[in-house]
């Protein structure tokens, strides 16, 4: 019996709460809380919101006479039965949240999510300060006309247990410096603070460091588009635990120097800063993610990446970095994502990267990289690569056939999940601060801007099935290698704006997962492979500005492409072009030598046809004159005519004879 009581004690006190998503627990909630929730629901209309993906409303399960602890979106304490969690984000609540709302009759709430609903004329009430047990509060909005407004009440500082506070996109929510200072002072466990697109214009910039440096726990701080102004100094925001810092779209903020950040962090993402990248970040042995994309960092990247480092993501896209790519990056054997696109790097292709066996994403686009891509130095190079983008440089020589042959992951088509869901490029961030054992802290999803089907799109998550190669806007020469047809999981291929020659490989008709293909602005010859009609997934095709000839393949996806896909190929015919194909267009194309000779001497079939027509007309006219004058006699007699006589007395007969001959010629013609 004693053992039974001990087990019951452990169960109750070590598992103090449960969610309504667990049907195993059914504890009756308190009657007054049940009633408060039903009255809260009835004070709003429920409507479908265009910015939400929710289709089944949680409040549909809220029925009078049923236990509120079984309702969706409601969490109860297993011991006391009190409601401690309310999740109604994107629920479609439409109306005004009044100060006398029964929501405030739930004093035991620990988590409250009312984000992305439509609250009209709703102030941030001081009664929110009564939820003194709150650890997570999310009142984020989705637009300017249905958000919280007014001054943030001083009572928010009573929420001393807050770990996460989200007030994003409440454009008319105004902060006072004293209110924010009290909140940060009291909420000593605060890790996430999202104040983006609220009004902080009354707070002096030199007070920012005094406010937030009071918090040693702050991990994520978002102050994007808050109206901050003034001169930003390097000493501001000395945050020892910061991992994500967002400061963009503060147009009156000057001198965005990188702050004194902790170099002992394992994850760091900052936005809208300038200066040079601190040396300690590069040489850190703890750092796992360094995301400094879309800043104004300049100078060179230090060549001191740690040999014992754990870095798996390095994103420096969209800065002003110069010089060479440091070869010590090859020591980061855990590196999975390397994006240094849109900078000013000037170097040859970093072939030493081929030793990184786990590298999935390599983006070097829009730099000043140049020269031919040298041969492989090792076997099994880039076996894990999913995205390979080196566009917008001045690489020359043949396409990197040796690398293409080694893209083993791109040959594997088993990436699409059978149930229709996606797997994303992600990695687990580990935290070793609190114990010697390694515990998983969270999953990091890699984000980047991707050129999809000719359109540059920012993507928060990158699906693993987004297999693509972009070698466009370079100076590559030679033919397209047949081996490219073995990359069966390719979804996108862009080889445009190079100097490629020869025929389009028939093997490319095997790329059945291909959704966009751009071979435009090259010097390709021959016919479009008939096997291209097998590309059932193809949505965007651009073959313009080449020297392609013959009939355009018909059927399936090819019936959806417009003239733009083929313009600049004068010898193509067939739909969708207005030019129809004759027998000569359907014959096999001439050999490259014949095409070269024809182009060299500028003497093709068109001049022959013109000469033939003109000769025919000239011949008819000349024949008419010959029969009219009767000369030369032997030729006229061969074709049945009667030559003219010199005896004048038979002149009339000759005319008749000539007249009948002319009638015969007309009938024959």
Secondary structure, DSSP 8 states (H G I E B T S, - for coil): -HHHHHHHHHHHHHS-EEETT-TT------HHHHHHHHHHHHTSEE---TT----S-GGGG--TTS-GGGSTTEEEETTT--EEEEE-TTS-EEE---TT-GGGG-TT-SEEE-TT-EE-SEE--GGGGG-TT-SEEE---SSTTSSEEEE--GGGGG-TT-SEEE-TT-TEEE--HHHHHHHHHH-TT--EEE-TTSB-TTS-GGGHHHHHTT-SS--EEE-TTS---EE--TTS---TT--EEE-TT-TTEE--B-----TT-SEEEEES-EE---HHHHH-SS--EEE--SSEEEEE--S---TT----EEE--SSEEEE---GGGGG-TT--EEE--SSEE-----GGGGG-TT--EEE--SS--EEE----SSSSTTTT--EEE--SSEEEEE--HHHHHH-TGGG--TTS-TTS---B-EEEEEE-SS-SS-EEEEEEE--EEEEETTEEEEESS-BTT--EEE--SSEEEE---GGGGG-TT--EEE--SSEEEEE--GGGGG-TT--EEE--SSEEEE---GGGGG-TT--EEE--SSEEEEE---SGGGGG--GGGTTT-TEEESTTSS----HHHHS----HHHHHHHHHHT--HHHHHHHHHHHHHHHHHHHHHHHHHT-SHHHHHHTT-----S-GGGHHHHHHHHHHHHHHHHHH-
